[in-house]
Amino acid sequence: MPHTPGRVVQECGVGRVPVRIEGDALAFAAPPLIRSGPVAEADLAVALAVLGVTPADVVAAEWIDNGPGWLGVLLSSAHAVIALEPNLAPRAGQQSIGVVGLYDAGSGDDGFLKSSADASIEVRAFFSDGGGPLREDPVTGSLNASVAQWLTGSGRVKAPYVARQGVKVGRDGRVQVTEAEGELWIGGRAVVTVTGDAAM
């Protein structure tokens, strides 16, 4: 039972992260970035080679690292993000890549779901795991937290908004981004597939 109703604190690699509990939904406060700012040409070239896009396809790129090493790449649209067919084979200098694109107001059928009108942005996460091939994560809290800080800080979106993630890996994730108490909160609902007790 939490000491404060509706609040717990999770100890993570980035430090202590406040978590709000509202019914069956959870939200955490976006932790501060540990690396931000411009991306060196060599690092961006590796990321673009993974994604299979050119510099002309990129609206903006920045380090948005809150722990996992995210390099953020903003493409021209949500549809451009969905259409990516990345090459995830290991390569020198690879890093975790977060790709995002904005939906136009009133976006309709995108060919993957009947409608994306409830989402403002599309997100895809490609993460490095010990030097092996990159993998795509279906729904990623840490990336959505750093993307929220990047996009709201640059004035490209305003909270509250909904991010969609996972359509290319068989998921239909929705991440809700809100602003309260001077912080961005990243939340949603999870589907519980396994429960149990651990013997100590």
C-alpha positions as CSV (number, residue, x, y, z in Angstrom):
1,M,0.0,0.0,0.0
2,P,1.5,3.4,-1.0
3,H,2.3,5.9,1.9
4,T,0.6,8.5,-0.2
5,P,-2.7,7.4,-1.9
6,G,-2.3,7.2,-5.6
7,R,1.5,7.7,-5.6
8,V,4.5,5.4,-5.5
9,V,8.2,6.0,-6.2
10,Q,10.1,3.6,-8.5
11,E,13.8,3.3,-8.1
12,C,15.4,3.3,-11.6
13,G,18.8,3.6,-13.2
14,V,18.1,7.3,-13.7
15,G,17.1,7.7,-10.0
16,R,13.8,7.9,-8.1
17,V,10.8,8.4,-10.5
18,P,7.4,9.4,-9.1
19,V,4.4,7.3,-10.4
20,R,0.8,8.3,-10.2
21,I,-2.0,5.7,-10.0
22,E,-5.4,6.7,-11.3
23,G,-7.8,3.7,-11.5
24,D,-6.2,1.2,-13.9
25,A,-3.9,3.8,-15.5
26,L,-0.3,4.6,-14.4
27,A,1.8,7.6,-15.3
28,F,5.4,8.5,-14.4
29,A,7.1,11.9,-14.3
30,A,9.5,12.3,-17.2
31,P,13.0,12.3,-15.8
32,P,15.5,14.9,-16.8
33,L,17.6,14.3,-19.9
34,I,21.2,13.3,-19.2
35,R,22.2,14.2,-22.8
36,S,20.6,16.6,-25.2
37,G,21.4,18.9,-28.1
38,P,22.8,18.5,-31.6
39,V,23.9,15.2,-33.0
40,A,27.3,14.9,-34.7
41,E,27.2,14.2,-38.4
42,A,28.9,10.8,-37.9
43,D,26.4,9.6,-35.3
44,L,23.5,10.8,-37.4
45,A,24.9,9.1,-40.5
46,V,24.8,5.8,-38.6
47,A,21.2,6.3,-37.5
48,L,20.1,7.2,-41.0
49,A,21.8,4.2,-42.5
50,V,19.8,2.0,-40.0
51,L,16.6,3.8,-40.8
52,G,17.2,3.8,-44.6
53,V,16.5,7.5,-45.0
54,T,18.5,10.5,-46.2
55,P,19.3,13.8,-44.5
56,A,16.6,15.4,-46.8
57,D,14.0,13.2,-45.0
58,V,14.9,14.5,-41.6
59,V,13.1,17.5,-40.1
60,A,15.3,17.5,-36.9
61,A,17.6,15.3,-34.9
62,E,18.8,15.7,-31.3
63,W,20.1,13.7,-28.5
64,I,17.1,13.0,-26.2
65,D,18.9,10.6,-23.8
66,N,17.3,10.0,-20.4
67,G,19.3,6.8,-19.8
68,P,19.0,4.3,-22.7
69,G,21.0,6.5,-25.1
70,W,18.2,7.7,-27.3
71,L,19.0,9.6,-30.5
72,G,15.8,11.3,-31.6
73,V,14.9,11.7,-35.3
74,L,11.9,13.7,-36.4
75,L,10.6,12.8,-39.9
76,S,8.2,14.7,-42.1
77,S,5.0,12.9,-41.0
78,A,3.6,10.0,-39.0
79,H,3.2,8.1,-42.2
80,A,6.9,8.3,-43.0
81,V,7.6,6.8,-39.6
82,I,5.2,3.9,-40.2
83,A,6.7,3.3,-43.7
84,L,10.2,2.8,-42.4
85,E,11.8,-0.6,-43.2
86,P,15.0,-0.3,-41.1
87,N,18.1,-2.5,-41.4
88,L,18.7,-3.6,-37.8
89,A,21.9,-5.5,-38.4
90,P,24.7,-4.7,-36.0
91,R,27.1,-1.9,-37.2
92,A,29.8,0.2,-35.7
93,G,28.7,3.2,-33.8
94,Q,25.1,2.2,-33.5
95,Q,22.9,3.7,-30.8
96,S,19.3,3.5,-29.7
97,I,17.1,5.4,-32.1
98,G,13.7,7.0,-31.4
99,V,11.8,8.1,-34.5
100,V,8.8,10.3,-34.5
101,G,6.4,12.0,-36.9
102,L,3.4,14.2,-36.4
103,Y,-0.1,13.5,-37.7
104,D,-1.9,16.3,-39.5
105,A,-5.1,17.5,-37.9
106,G,-7.9,15.3,-39.2
107,S,-5.7,12.4,-40.4
108,G,-7.7,9.5,-41.6
109,D,-7.1,5.9,-42.5
110,D,-3.3,5.3,-42.7
111,G,-3.5,1.8,-44.1
112,F,-2.5,0.1,-40.8
113,L,-5.4,1.1,-38.6
114,K,-8.9,2.3,-39.4
115,S,-8.1,5.7,-38.0
116,S,-5.3,7.5,-36.3
117,A,-7.4,10.5,-35.4
118,D,-6.9,9.9,-31.6
119,A,-3.1,10.2,-31.8
120,S,-1.0,13.3,-32.4
121,I,2.3,11.6,-33.1
122,E,3.6,8.2,-34.3
123,V,6.7,6.8,-32.4
124,R,9.0,3.9,-33.2
125,A,11.9,2.7,-30.9
126,F,14.9,0.8,-32.1
127,F,17.2,-0.1,-29.2
128,S,20.7,-1.5,-28.9
129,D,21.1,-4.5,-26.6
130,G,24.7,-5.4,-25.9
131,G,26.2,-4.8,-29.3
132,G,23.9,-7.2,-31.1
133,P,21.3,-6.3,-33.7
134,L,18.9,-3.5,-33.0
135,R,15.4,-4.5,-31.9
136,E,12.1,-2.7,-32.2
137,D,10.3,-2.1,-28.9
138,P,6.5,-2.0,-29.2
139,V,5.8,0.6,-26.5
140,T,8.6,2.5,-24.8
141,G,8.1,4.7,-21.7
142,S,11.6,6.2,-21.6
143,L,11.5,7.2,-25.3
144,N,8.0,8.7,-25.1
145,A,9.2,10.7,-22.0
146,S,12.2,12.2,-23.8
147,V,10.2,12.8,-27.1
148,A,7.6,14.7,-25.0
149,Q,10.3,16.9,-23.6
150,W,11.8,17.5,-27.0
151,L,8.6,18.2,-28.9
152,T,7.0,20.3,-26.3
153,G,10.2,22.2,-25.6
154,S,10.6,23.0,-29.3
155,G,6.9,24.1,-29.6
156,R,6.0,21.3,-32.1
157,V,3.3,19.8,-29.9
158,K,1.5,20.8,-26.7
159,A,0.5,18.5,-23.8
160,P,-1.9,16.9,-23.4
161,Y,-1.5,14.6,-26.5
162,V,-1.5,10.9,-27.4
163,A,1.4,9.1,-29.0
164,R,0.8,5.8,-30.9
165,Q,3.5,3.1,-31.1
166,G,3.8,-0.5,-32.1
167,V,1.7,-0.8,-35.2
168,K,4.6,-2.4,-37.2
169,V,5.2,-5.1,-34.5
170,G,1.5,-6.1,-34.1
171,R,0.7,-3.7,-31.2
172,D,-1.6,-0.7,-31.0
173,G,0.0,1.2,-28.1
174,R,-1.3,4.5,-26.9
175,V,0.8,6.7,-24.6
176,Q,-0.9,9.6,-22.9
177,V,1.3,12.7,-22.3
178,T,-0.1,15.2,-19.8
179,E,1.3,18.2,-17.9
180,A,0.8,18.7,-14.2
181,E,2.7,20.2,-11.3
182,G,5.2,21.6,-13.7
183,E,6.1,18.2,-15.1
184,L,5.3,16.1,-18.0
185,W,3.6,12.8,-17.1
186,I,3.8,9.7,-19.4
187,G,1.1,7.1,-18.9
188,G,-1.4,4.7,-20.1
189,R,-2.9,1.3,-19.4
190,A,-1.2,-2.1,-19.5
191,V,-2.6,-5.5,-20.3
192,V,-1.6,-7.9,-17.5
193,T,-0.6,-11.3,-18.9
194,V,1.2,-12.9,-15.9
195,T,0.7,-12.4,-12.1
196,G,2.2,-14.2,-9.2
197,D,4.3,-14.1,-6.1
198,A,8.1,-14.4,-5.8
199,A,9.4,-16.6,-3.0
200,M,12.2,-15.0,-1.1
